[in-house]
Amino acid sequence: MAQTTESPQAPVLPKTERASTGALLVRALRGNVRQYGMLVALALIVLLFQFWTDGILLQPLNITNLIQQNGYILILAIGMMIVIIAGHIDLSVGSLAAFVGAASAVMMVKHDMPWPVALVAALLIGGLAGAWQGFWIAYIGIPSFIVTLAGMLLFRGGTQILLQGQSIAPFPTGFQKIGSGFLPQVGPSTNYHNLTLLIGAAVLAIAVLQEVRGRRQAASYGLELLPVGLFAAKLAAITAAVAVFTLLLASYHGVPIVLLILGGLLVGFGYLMRNSILGRHTYAIGGNEAAAKLSGVKSKRVVFLAFVNMGVLAALAGLVFAARLNAGTPELEAIAAAFIGGASATGGVGTVLGAIIGGLVLGVLNNGMSLVGIGTDYQQVIKGLVLLAAVGFDVYNKRKVGS
């Protein structure tokens, strides 16, 4: 019996299996709904207050002030995000930051300690304070809410004892630059800060390379990719955002020192949480501690280190805050920033970038509402509603996925 042969043809997928551009976009948004949602919210808030303030919000001077005023909050938010991912909370970070700022003032002003030595000592104090609280939480088993509430009272009282109701100043000039300094100008005289332009170009190149590399890796694993057009649009949006931000900073005094600190923390902790064993264990504990223990995760050690890290970052935030104010004198803002930025109230979810985005949402809200003359009482009401909406959105998404 004769057999007929047909030339091989590419299989035709049924309509239900074909992924249209719109479907791919919807899936991408659903997979990163909290992060993309907050980015969109941040953009809308910026546009709202840019219009409402007649263009003052995005003036180079105001952008710089926004970074320097909220730098310490963003530093706290990074540490708080990691603590929340691990399934805990820290109510003491604002008080610890104030305590470290007061301790640094005493060391530098009253005891004439060189500011680099005082800085290292202050970070050690923060680490020891975090280890103290982490010990009671991880190894004794006292709930973090109770331990850090006690810590809040302890550090707040310690600050009052150190300062004795007085402001201690002035700090050394080198130390002040941590909170209010800028990178120096280099190269020929132009209308822009040359070093800032170079840094902006480097950041843009790295961001684009990371996106391209991530796409290639996803393709090698056979994962679904965004269409070329959407991917190009994403790269164009990143390029535009980095370029505009760079030009705004370069047209004033350039990159603030505190922005360099934030950039280093974002890159370092972002890599740690994405690629290290410790980062994966932190997510595992927050997602399901019992299952993580059965898998061999040393949960006590991970929780202990999360609080040590929080103590060090709280100390760094206190130093930045003291350096900006030039005297040694907001835990709730850091907690709110973490939740607004995508942390889950049940743990196991969140990113370092999300903490930064959440902190920027609060910072722009604070700055914009102050520029248009909204009172602090109404500002607190609005920020409370934003926080409630963010957490409610998280709960809604979990229920929708579970149904």
BELZIWO-V240041 format. One record per backbone hydrogen bond with DSSP energy under -0.5 kcal/mol. NH is the residue of the N-H (numbers start at 1). CO is the residue of the C=O. E is the energy in kcal/mol with one decimal. If there is no record, write none. Layout:
BEGIN
nh	co	e
NH	CO	E
NH	CO	E
END
This chain:
BEGIN
nh	co	e
13	11	-0.6
17	14	-1.8
18	14	-0.9
18	15	-0.6
20	18	-0.8
24	20	-2.4
25	21	-2.2
26	22	-2.4
27	23	-2.5
28	24	-2.4
29	25	-2.4
30	26	-2.6
31	27	-2.4
32	28	-1.1
33	30	-1.1
36	32	-2.9
37	33	-2.0
38	34	-2.2
39	35	-1.9
40	36	-2.6
41	37	-2.4
42	38	-2.9
43	39	-2.4
44	40	-2.4
45	41	-2.5
46	42	-2.5
47	43	-2.4
48	44	-2.5
49	45	-2.5
50	46	-2.3
51	47	-2.0
52	48	-2.7
53	49	-2.4
54	51	-1.2
55	50	-2.9
56	53	-1.0
59	56	-1.9
63	59	-2.5
64	60	-2.2
65	61	-2.3
66	62	-2.6
67	63	-2.0
68	64	-2.5
69	65	-2.8
70	66	-1.5
71	67	-0.8
74	70	-2.2
75	71	-1.9
76	72	-2.1
77	73	-2.3
78	74	-1.6
79	75	-1.5
80	76	-2.7
81	77	-2.4
82	78	-1.5
83	79	-2.0
84	80	-2.6
85	81	-2.6
86	82	-1.7
87	84	-1.8
88	83	-2.1
96	92	-2.8
97	93	-2.5
98	94	-2.0
99	95	-2.3
100	96	-2.6
101	97	-2.2
102	98	-2.3
103	99	-2.5
104	100	-2.7
105	101	-1.8
106	102	-2.2
107	103	-2.3
108	104	-2.5
109	105	-2.7
110	105	-0.8
110	106	-0.8
111	106	-1.4
113	107	-2.4
118	114	-2.5
119	115	-2.3
120	116	-2.0
121	117	-2.5
122	118	-2.4
123	119	-2.1
124	120	-2.0
125	121	-2.2
126	122	-2.3
127	123	-2.4
128	124	-2.6
129	125	-2.4
130	126	-2.5
131	127	-2.3
132	128	-2.4
133	129	-2.0
134	130	-2.9
135	131	-2.2
136	132	-1.4
137	133	-1.9
138	134	-3.1
139	135	-1.8
140	135	-1.3
141	136	-0.7
142	136	-2.2
146	143	-0.5
147	143	-2.2
148	144	-2.6
149	145	-1.4
150	146	-2.3
151	147	-2.2
152	148	-2.3
153	149	-1.7
154	150	-2.5
155	151	-3.1
156	152	-2.0
157	153	-2.3
158	154	-2.4
159	155	-2.1
160	156	-1.6
161	157	-2.1
162	158	-2.4
163	159	-2.4
164	160	-2.2
166	163	-1.6
169	167	-0.6
176	172	-2.0
177	173	-1.4
178	175	-1.5
179	175	-0.6
179	176	-1.0
180	176	-1.9
181	177	-2.1
183	255	-2.0
193	250	-1.6
194	192	-0.9
197	193	-1.7
198	194	-2.0
199	195	-2.4
200	196	-2.7
201	197	-2.1
202	198	-2.2
203	199	-2.7
204	200	-2.3
205	201	-2.4
206	202	-2.4
207	203	-2.6
208	204	-2.5
209	205	-2.4
210	206	-2.4
211	207	-2.0
212	208	-2.5
213	209	-2.9
214	210	-2.6
215	211	-2.0
216	212	-2.2
217	213	-2.5
218	214	-2.3
219	215	-2.2
220	216	-2.3
221	217	-1.5
222	219	-1.2
223	218	-2.8
231	227	-2.6
232	228	-2.6
233	229	-2.1
234	230	-2.3
235	231	-2.2
236	232	-2.3
237	233	-2.2
238	234	-2.3
239	235	-2.6
240	236	-2.5
241	237	-2.5
242	238	-2.5
243	239	-2.5
244	240	-2.6
245	241	-2.3
246	242	-2.5
247	243	-2.4
248	244	-2.2
249	245	-2.1
250	246	-3.0
251	247	-1.5
252	249	-1.6
254	249	-1.9
257	181	-2.3
259	256	-0.7
260	256	-1.3
261	257	-1.9
262	258	-2.3
263	259	-2.5
264	260	-2.4
265	261	-2.3
266	262	-2.8
267	263	-2.3
268	264	-2.6
269	265	-2.7
270	266	-1.7
271	267	-2.2
272	268	-2.2
273	269	-2.6
274	270	-1.6
275	271	-2.9
276	271	-0.6
276	272	-1.4
279	272	-0.6
280	276	-2.0
281	277	-2.6
282	278	-2.0
283	279	-1.9
284	280	-2.2
285	281	-2.5
286	282	-2.0
287	283	-2.3
288	284	-2.6
292	288	-2.2
293	289	-2.4
294	290	-2.0
295	291	-1.3
296	293	-1.6
297	292	-2.5
299	297	-1.7
302	298	-2.0
303	299	-2.6
304	300	-2.5
305	301	-2.4
306	302	-1.9
307	303	-1.7
308	304	-1.9
309	305	-2.7
310	306	-1.8
311	307	-2.1
312	308	-2.1
313	309	-2.5
314	310	-2.4
315	311	-2.1
316	312	-2.3
317	313	-2.6
318	314	-2.3
319	315	-2.1
320	316	-2.4
321	317	-2.6
322	318	-2.5
323	319	-2.7
324	320	-1.8
325	321	-2.0
326	322	-1.7
327	322	-1.1
328	168	-0.9
329	327	-0.9
333	330	-0.8
334	330	-1.8
335	331	-2.1
336	332	-2.6
337	333	-2.5
338	334	-2.0
339	335	-2.1
340	336	-2.9
341	337	-1.9
342	339	-1.3
343	338	-2.3
344	349	-1.2
347	344	-1.6
348	85	-2.6
355	351	-1.5
356	352	-1.7
357	353	-2.5
358	354	-2.8
359	355	-2.4
360	356	-2.3
361	357	-2.3
362	358	-2.0
363	359	-2.6
364	360	-3.0
365	361	-2.0
366	362	-2.9
367	363	-2.7
368	364	-3.2
369	365	-2.6
370	366	-1.9
371	367	-2.2
372	368	-1.7
373	370	-0.9
374	369	-2.8
379	375	-2.1
380	376	-2.0
381	377	-1.5
382	378	-2.5
383	379	-2.5
384	380	-2.1
385	381	-2.0
386	382	-2.1
387	383	-2.3
388	384	-2.4
389	385	-2.4
390	386	-2.2
391	387	-2.3
392	388	-2.5
393	389	-2.2
394	390	-1.6
395	391	-2.3
396	392	-2.5
397	393	-2.3
398	394	-2.0
399	395	-2.1
400	396	-2.3
401	397	-2.3
402	398	-2.3
403	399	-1.5
END
